Amino acid sequence: MAFKKFQPRSRGCKVDVSMEEFKKWLKKFDDDRDGRINMEELREAIRATGGWFSQAKAGRILKSVDTNSDGFIDEDEISKLVVFAEKQFGLRIVA
């Protein structure tokens, strides 16, 4: 899987991953196993790629993709996180 050691890529050098691979990778950070990603779990995922975000920035990202405003990224909202992942992590999510 492309996520094992993925680091943010330089421009133009994207790694292709499927939506299922992306979801599987993201779920590794669901520490409480509730099926949702909270702000701290999102920060852990970002840190795992070598990135660093403040709590405030992680909160803004969460808020922008959390369409039902429950404070979590759930299965239905993961697709909205793809835009961020493609920019930040140098990924291209493919079918």
N, CA, C and O atoms as a GROMACS GRO file, in nm:
protein
  380
    1MET      N    1   0.085  -0.118   0.000
    1MET     CA    2   0.000   0.000   0.000
    1MET      C    3   0.089   0.124   0.000
    1MET      O    4   0.192   0.126   0.066
    2ALA      N    5   0.050   0.222  -0.072
    2ALA     CA    6   0.129   0.343  -0.088
    2ALA      C    7   0.145   0.421   0.041
    2ALA      O    8   0.233   0.508   0.049
    3PHE      N    9   0.065   0.395   0.142
    3PHE     CA   10   0.069   0.473   0.265
    3PHE      C   11   0.174   0.427   0.364
    3PHE      O   12   0.200   0.498   0.461
    4LYS      N   13   0.234   0.312   0.344
    4LYS     CA   14   0.325   0.260   0.444
    4LYS      C   15   0.425   0.364   0.490
    4LYS      O   16   0.445   0.382   0.610
    5LYS      N   17   0.486   0.432   0.398
    5LYS     CA   18   0.585   0.533   0.435
    5LYS      C   19   0.566   0.658   0.351
    5LYS      O   20   0.664   0.723   0.314
    6PHE      N   21   0.441   0.691   0.320
    6PHE     CA   22   0.428   0.805   0.231
    6PHE      C   23   0.458   0.934   0.304
    6PHE      O   24   0.422   0.954   0.420
    7GLN      N   25   0.523   1.020   0.233
    7GLN     CA   26   0.560   1.152   0.280
    7GLN      C   27   0.500   1.252   0.182
    7GLN      O   28   0.470   1.216   0.068
    8PRO      N   29   0.481   1.374   0.223
    8PRO     CA   30   0.434   1.473   0.126
    8PRO      C   31   0.527   1.475   0.005
    8PRO      O   32   0.649   1.474   0.020
    9ARG      N   33   0.470   1.477  -0.111
    9ARG     CA   34   0.545   1.468  -0.236
    9ARG      C   35   0.572   1.606  -0.293
    9ARG      O   36   0.502   1.703  -0.262
   10SER      N   37   0.673   1.614  -0.376
   10SER     CA   38   0.697   1.738  -0.446
   10SER      C   39   0.591   1.756  -0.553
   10SER      O   40   0.525   1.659  -0.593
   11ARG      N   41   0.574   1.876  -0.599
   11ARG     CA   42   0.472   1.904  -0.699
   11ARG      C   43   0.489   1.818  -0.822
   11ARG      O   44   0.601   1.794  -0.868
   12GLY      N   45   0.378   1.770  -0.874
   12GLY     CA   46   0.379   1.693  -0.997
   12GLY      C   47   0.413   1.547  -0.977
   12GLY      O   48   0.409   1.470  -1.073
   13CYS      N   49   0.445   1.507  -0.857
   13CYS     CA   50   0.483   1.368  -0.831
   13CYS      C   51   0.379   1.308  -0.736
   13CYS      O   52   0.400   1.303  -0.615
   14LYS      N   53   0.269   1.264  -0.791
   14LYS     CA   54   0.159   1.214  -0.709
   14LYS      C   55   0.160   1.062  -0.702
   14LYS      O   56   0.204   0.994  -0.795
   15VAL      N   57   0.112   1.011  -0.590
   15VAL     CA   58   0.099   0.867  -0.570
   15VAL      C   59  -0.048   0.831  -0.588
   15VAL      O   60  -0.135   0.892  -0.525
   16ASP      N   61  -0.077   0.734  -0.672
   16ASP     CA   62  -0.214   0.688  -0.693
   16ASP      C   63  -0.253   0.589  -0.584
   16ASP      O   64  -0.182   0.492  -0.559
   17VAL      N   65  -0.365   0.614  -0.520
   17VAL     CA   66  -0.422   0.521  -0.422
   17VAL      C   67  -0.572   0.514  -0.446
   17VAL      O   68  -0.633   0.611  -0.492
   18SER      N   69  -0.630   0.402  -0.414
   18SER     CA   70  -0.774   0.388  -0.428
   18SER      C   71  -0.844   0.451  -0.308
   18SER      O   72  -0.782   0.472  -0.203
   19MET      N   73  -0.970   0.480  -0.323
   19MET     CA   74  -1.048   0.534  -0.211
   19MET      C   75  -1.048   0.434  -0.096
   19MET      O   76  -1.041   0.473   0.020
   20GLU      N   77  -1.056   0.306  -0.128
   20GLU     CA   78  -1.054   0.203  -0.023
   20GLU      C   79  -0.922   0.204   0.053
   20GLU      O   80  -0.921   0.190   0.175
   21GLU      N   81  -0.809   0.219  -0.018
   21GLU     CA   82  -0.680   0.227   0.049
   21GLU      C   83  -0.673   0.350   0.140
   21GLU      O   84  -0.623   0.343   0.252
   22PHE      N   85  -0.724   0.462   0.091
   22PHE     CA   86  -0.725   0.584   0.170
   22PHE      C   87  -0.807   0.566   0.296
   22PHE      O   88  -0.764   0.603   0.405
   23LYS      N   89  -0.927   0.509   0.282
   23LYS     CA   90  -1.013   0.486   0.399
   23LYS      C   91  -0.948   0.391   0.498
   23LYS      O   92  -0.952   0.413   0.619
   24LYS      N   93  -0.888   0.285   0.446
   24LYS     CA   94  -0.823   0.186   0.533
   24LYS      C   95  -0.709   0.252   0.611
   24LYS      O   96  -0.694   0.229   0.731
   25TRP      N   97  -0.629   0.334   0.543
   25TRP     CA   98  -0.519   0.404   0.609
   25TRP      C   99  -0.572   0.499   0.716
   25TRP      O  100  -0.521   0.502   0.828
   26LEU      N  101  -0.674   0.577   0.681
   26LEU     CA  102  -0.730   0.674   0.775
   26LEU      C  103  -0.787   0.604   0.898
   26LEU      O  104  -0.774   0.655   1.010
   27LYS      N  105  -0.850   0.491   0.879
   27LYS     CA  106  -0.912   0.419   0.991
   27LYS      C  107  -0.808   0.366   1.090
   27LYS      O  108  -0.843   0.336   1.204
   28LYS      N  109  -0.683   0.356   1.048
   28LYS     CA  110  -0.578   0.315   1.142
   28LYS      C  111  -0.563   0.415   1.255
   28LYS      O  112  -0.510   0.381   1.362
   29PHE      N  113  -0.608   0.538   1.234
   29PHE     CA  114  -0.595   0.643   1.334
   29PHE      C  115  -0.721   0.661   1.417
   29PHE      O  116  -0.729   0.751   1.501
   30ASP      N  117  -0.820   0.576   1.395
   30ASP     CA  118  -0.945   0.579   1.472
   30ASP      C  119  -0.918   0.507   1.605
   30ASP      O  120  -0.957   0.392   1.624
   31ASP      N  121  -0.852   0.577   1.696
   31ASP     CA  122  -0.805   0.517   1.821
   31ASP      C  123  -0.916   0.458   1.906
   31ASP      O  124  -0.897   0.354   1.969
   32ASP      N  125  -1.031   0.522   1.910
   32ASP     CA  126  -1.139   0.471   1.994
   32ASP      C  127  -1.232   0.375   1.920
   32ASP      O  128  -1.331   0.328   1.976
   33ARG      N  129  -1.200   0.346   1.795
   33ARG     CA  130  -1.273   0.248   1.712
   33ARG      C  131  -1.423   0.276   1.704
   33ARG      O  132  -1.504   0.184   1.704
   34ASP      N  133  -1.457   0.404   1.697
   34ASP     CA  134  -1.600   0.438   1.686
   34ASP      C  135  -1.644   0.458   1.541
   34ASP      O  136  -1.759   0.490   1.515
   35GLY      N  137  -1.550   0.438   1.447
   35GLY     CA  138  -1.584   0.452   1.306
   35GLY      C  139  -1.580   0.594   1.255
   35GLY      O  140  -1.617   0.622   1.141
   36ARG      N  141  -1.534   0.686   1.340
   36ARG     CA  142  -1.525   0.827   1.303
   36ARG      C  143  -1.387   0.880   1.341
   36ARG      O  144  -1.320   0.825   1.429
   37ILE      N  145  -1.346   0.986   1.272
   37ILE     CA  146  -1.217   1.049   1.300
   37ILE      C  147  -1.242   1.183   1.368
   37ILE      O  148  -1.310   1.270   1.314
   38ASN      N  149  -1.186   1.199   1.488
   38ASN     CA  150  -1.199   1.328   1.557
   38ASN      C  151  -1.077   1.415   1.528
   38ASN      O  152  -0.988   1.374   1.453
   39MET      N  153  -1.072   1.533   1.586
   39MET     CA  154  -0.965   1.628   1.554
   39MET      C  155  -0.828   1.572   1.591
   39MET      O  156  -0.734   1.585   1.513
   40GLU      N  157  -0.814   1.513   1.708
   40GLU     CA  158  -0.684   1.461   1.750
   40GLU      C  159  -0.640   1.344   1.661
   40GLU      O  160  -0.522   1.332   1.628
   41GLU      N  161  -0.734   1.259   1.622
   41GLU     CA  162  -0.702   1.148   1.532
   41GLU      C  163  -0.658   1.200   1.395
   41GLU      O  164  -0.568   1.143   1.332
   42LEU      N  165  -0.721   1.307   1.348
   42LEU     CA  166  -0.682   1.369   1.222
   42LEU      C  167  -0.539   1.424   1.232
   42LEU      O  168  -0.460   1.408   1.140
   43ARG      N  169  -0.508   1.488   1.344
   43ARG     CA  170  -0.372   1.540   1.365
   43ARG      C  171  -0.271   1.425   1.364
   43ARG      O  172  -0.162   1.439   1.308
   44GLU      N  173  -0.305   1.312   1.426
   44GLU     CA  174  -0.215   1.196   1.426
   44GLU      C  175  -0.190   1.147   1.284
   44GLU      O  176  -0.077   1.114   1.249
   45ALA      N  177  -0.294   1.143   1.203
   45ALA     CA  178  -0.279   1.098   1.064
   45ALA      C  179  -0.187   1.192   0.988
   45ALA      O  180  -0.100   1.147   0.912
   46ILE      N  181  -0.204   1.322   1.007
   46ILE     CA  182  -0.120   1.420   0.939
   46ILE      C  183   0.025   1.405   0.986
   46ILE      O  184   0.117   1.409   0.904
   47ARG      N  185   0.044   1.388   1.115
   47ARG     CA  186   0.180   1.371   1.168
   47ARG      C  187   0.246   1.244   1.114
   47ARG      O  188   0.368   1.242   1.093
   48ALA      N  189   0.169   1.141   1.092
   48ALA     CA  190   0.223   1.014   1.042
   48ALA      C  191   0.284   1.030   0.902
   48ALA      O  192   0.366   0.949   0.860
   49THR      N  193   0.242   1.132   0.832
   49THR     CA  194   0.297   1.156   0.697
   49THR      C  195   0.416   1.250   0.700
   49THR      O  196   0.473   1.282   0.596
   50GLY      N  197   0.453   1.294   0.819
   50GLY     CA  198   0.562   1.388   0.831
   50GLY      C  199   0.515   1.532   0.835
   50GLY      O  200   0.596   1.624   0.844
   51GLY      N  201   0.384   1.552   0.828
   51GLY     CA  202   0.328   1.686   0.834
   51GLY      C  203   0.303   1.728   0.977
   51GLY      O  204   0.303   1.645   1.068
   52TRP      N  205   0.281   1.857   0.997
   52TRP     CA  206   0.248   1.908   1.129
   52TRP      C  207   0.146   2.018   1.114
   52TRP      O  208   0.162   2.110   1.035
   53PHE      N  209   0.039   2.005   1.190
   53PHE     CA  210  -0.065   2.107   1.189
   53PHE      C  211  -0.098   2.143   1.332
   53PHE      O  212  -0.101   2.056   1.419
   54SER      N  213  -0.123   2.268   1.355
   54SER     CA  214  -0.166   2.311   1.487
   54SER      C  215  -0.306   2.257   1.512
   54SER      O  216  -0.376   2.214   1.420
   55GLN      N  217  -0.345   2.260   1.637
   55GLN     CA  218  -0.480   2.216   1.671
   55GLN      C  219  -0.583   2.303   1.601
   55GLN      O  220  -0.687   2.254   1.557
   56ALA      N  221  -0.554   2.432   1.590
   56ALA     CA  222  -0.649   2.524   1.525
   56ALA      C  223  -0.666   2.489   1.377
   56ALA      O  224  -0.778   2.489   1.326
   57LYS      N  225  -0.555   2.460   1.308
   57LYS     CA  226  -0.565   2.427   1.166
   57LYS      C  227  -0.636   2.294   1.146
   57LYS      O  228  -0.719   2.279   1.057
   58ALA      N  229  -0.603   2.196   1.230
   58ALA     CA  230  -0.672   2.067   1.223
   58ALA      C  231  -0.822   2.087   1.246
   58ALA      O  232  -0.904   2.023   1.181
   59GLY      N  233  -0.855   2.176   1.339
   59GLY     CA  234  -0.996   2.207   1.365
   59GLY      C  235  -1.065   2.269   1.245
   59GLY      O  236  -1.181   2.238   1.217
   60ARG      N  237  -0.995   2.356   1.174
   60ARG     CA  238  -1.053   2.418   1.054
   60ARG      C  239  -1.074   2.314   0.944
   60ARG      O  240  -1.176   2.317   0.875
   61ILE      N  241  -0.980   2.224   0.929
   61ILE     CA  242  -0.995   2.118   0.828
   61ILE      C  243  -1.114   2.031   0.864
   61ILE      O  244  -1.198   2.000   0.780
   62LEU      N  245  -1.121   1.991   0.990
   62LEU     CA  246  -1.233   1.908   1.036
   62LEU      C  247  -1.365   1.979   1.011
   62LEU      O  248  -1.459   1.920   0.959
   63LYS      N  249  -1.372   2.105   1.048
   63LYS     CA  250  -1.496   2.181   1.030
   63LYS      C  251  -1.535   2.191   0.882
   63LYS      O  252  -1.654   2.188   0.849
   64SER      N  253  -1.436   2.204   0.795
   64SER     CA  254  -1.468   2.220   0.653
   64SER      C  255  -1.522   2.092   0.589
   64SER      O  256  -1.595   2.099   0.491
   65VAL      N  257  -1.488   1.976   0.644
   65VAL     CA  258  -1.538   1.851   0.586
   65VAL      C  259  -1.651   1.788   0.668
   65VAL      O  260  -1.717   1.695   0.622
   66ASP      N  261  -1.673   1.838   0.788
   66ASP     CA  262  -1.775   1.784   0.879
   66ASP      C  263  -1.911   1.846   0.846
   66ASP      O  264  -1.954   1.941   0.910
   67THR      N  265  -1.976   1.790   0.746
   67THR     CA  266  -2.100   1.850   0.695
   67THR      C  267  -2.216   1.845   0.793
   67THR      O  268  -2.306   1.929   0.786
   68ASN      N  269  -2.218   1.748   0.885
   68ASN     CA  270  -2.327   1.742   0.981
   68ASN      C  271  -2.292   1.808   1.115
   68ASN      O  272  -2.372   1.804   1.209
   69SER      N  273  -2.174   1.869   1.122
   69SER     CA  274  -2.129   1.948   1.239
   69SER      C  275  -2.133   1.871   1.370
   69SER      O  276  -2.166   1.928   1.474
   70ASP      N  277  -2.098   1.743   1.366
   70ASP     CA  278  -2.094   1.665   1.490
   70ASP      C  279  -1.954   1.656   1.550
   70ASP      O  280  -1.935   1.594   1.655
   71GLY      N  281  -1.855   1.719   1.484
   71GLY     CA  282  -1.719   1.719   1.537
   71GLY      C  283  -1.636   1.600   1.495
   71GLY      O  284  -1.526   1.579   1.548
   72PHE      N  285  -1.687   1.521   1.402
   72PHE     CA  286  -1.618   1.400   1.356
   72PHE      C  287  -1.624   1.391   1.204
   72PHE      O  288  -1.712   1.448   1.140
   73ILE      N  289  -1.528   1.319   1.147
   73ILE     CA  290  -1.535   1.281   1.006
   73ILE      C  291  -1.584   1.138   1.004
   73ILE      O  292  -1.514   1.048   1.051
   74ASP      N  293  -1.701   1.117   0.949
   74ASP     CA  294  -1.755   0.981   0.942
   74ASP      C  295  -1.743   0.928   0.800
   74ASP      O  296  -1.691   0.995   0.711
   75GLU      N  297  -1.790   0.808   0.780
   75GLU     CA  298  -1.778   0.740   0.650
   75GLU      C  299  -1.829   0.826   0.534
   75GLU      O  300  -1.767   0.831   0.428
   76ASP      N  301  -1.940   0.894   0.554
   76ASP     CA  302  -1.998   0.975   0.448
   76ASP      C  303  -1.918   1.102   0.418
   76ASP      O  304  -1.933   1.161   0.311
   77GLU      N  305  -1.835   1.144   0.512
   77GLU     CA  306  -1.760   1.269   0.495
   77GLU      C  307  -1.615   1.248   0.451
   77GLU      O  308  -1.546   1.345   0.418
   78ILE      N  309  -1.568   1.125   0.451
   78ILE     CA  310  -1.430   1.097   0.413
   78ILE      C  311  -1.400   1.147   0.273
   78ILE      O  312  -1.290   1.195   0.246
   79SER      N  313  -1.496   1.136   0.183
   79SER     CA  314  -1.471   1.180   0.046
   79SER      C  315  -1.438   1.330   0.040
   79SER      O  316  -1.366   1.373  -0.049
   80LYS      N  317  -1.490   1.407   0.134
   80LYS     CA  318  -1.459   1.550   0.138
   80LYS      C  319  -1.316   1.576   0.185
   80LYS      O  320  -1.257   1.680   0.154
   81LEU      N  321  -1.261   1.482   0.258
   81LEU     CA  322  -1.124   1.493   0.305
   81LEU      C  323  -1.024   1.465   0.192
   81LEU      O  324  -0.907   1.500   0.202
   82VAL      N  325  -1.071   1.403   0.086
   82VAL     CA  326  -0.986   1.367  -0.027
   82VAL      C  327  -0.919   1.491  -0.088
   82VAL      O  328  -0.801   1.487  -0.121
   83VAL      N  329  -0.992   1.598  -0.103
   83VAL     CA  330  -0.937   1.720  -0.163
   83VAL      C  331  -0.816   1.766  -0.081
   83VAL      O  332  -0.711   1.799  -0.138
   84PHE      N  333  -0.830   1.768   0.050
   84PHE     CA  334  -0.719   1.805   0.137
   84PHE      C  335  -0.604   1.707   0.122
   84PHE      O  336  -0.488   1.749   0.110
   85ALA      N  337  -0.632   1.578   0.122
   85ALA     CA  338  -0.527   1.476   0.114
   85ALA      C  339  -0.451   1.485  -0.018
   85ALA      O  340  -0.330   1.466  -0.022
   86GLU      N  341  -0.522   1.513  -0.124
   86GLU     CA  342  -0.455   1.524  -0.254
   86GLU      C  343  -0.358   1.642  -0.256
   86GLU      O  344  -0.251   1.633  -0.316
   87LYS      N  345  -0.395   1.751  -0.193
   87LYS     CA  346  -0.306   1.867  -0.189
   87LYS      C  347  -0.192   1.848  -0.090
   87LYS      O  348  -0.076   1.870  -0.123
   88GLN      N  349  -0.225   1.806   0.030
   88GLN     CA  350  -0.128   1.799   0.138
   88GLN      C  351  -0.032   1.680   0.127
   88GLN      O  352   0.087   1.693   0.155
   89PHE      N  353  -0.084   1.566   0.085
   89PHE     CA  354  -0.005   1.443   0.088
   89PHE      C  355   0.050   1.402  -0.048
   89PHE      O  356   0.121   1.302  -0.057
   90GLY      N  357   0.017   1.476  -0.153
   90GLY     CA  358   0.068   1.440  -0.284
   90GLY      C  359   0.005   1.312  -0.336
   90GLY      O  360   0.073   1.231  -0.400
   91LEU      N  361  -0.122   1.294  -0.310
   91LEU     CA  362  -0.194   1.174  -0.354
   91LEU      C  363  -0.285   1.208  -0.471
   91LEU      O  364  -0.322   1.323  -0.494
   92ARG      N  365  -0.320   1.104  -0.542
   92ARG     CA  366  -0.430   1.113  -0.638
   92ARG      C  367  -0.519   0.994  -0.607
   92ARG      O  368  -0.479   0.879  -0.624
   93ILE      N  369  -0.640   1.023  -0.561
   93ILE     CA  370  -0.734   0.916  -0.527
   93ILE      C  371  -0.800   0.871  -0.655
   93ILE      O  372  -0.861   0.951  -0.726
   94VAL      N  373  -0.788   0.742  -0.684
   94VAL     CA  374  -0.842   0.685  -0.806
   94VAL      C  375  -0.950   0.583  -0.771
   94VAL      O  376  -0.954   0.530  -0.660
   95ALA      N  377  -1.037   0.558  -0.866
   95ALA     CA  378  -1.148   0.464  -0.843
   95ALA      C  379  -1.100   0.322  -0.827
   95ALA      O  380  -1.181   0.231  -0.807
   0.00000   0.00000   0.00000
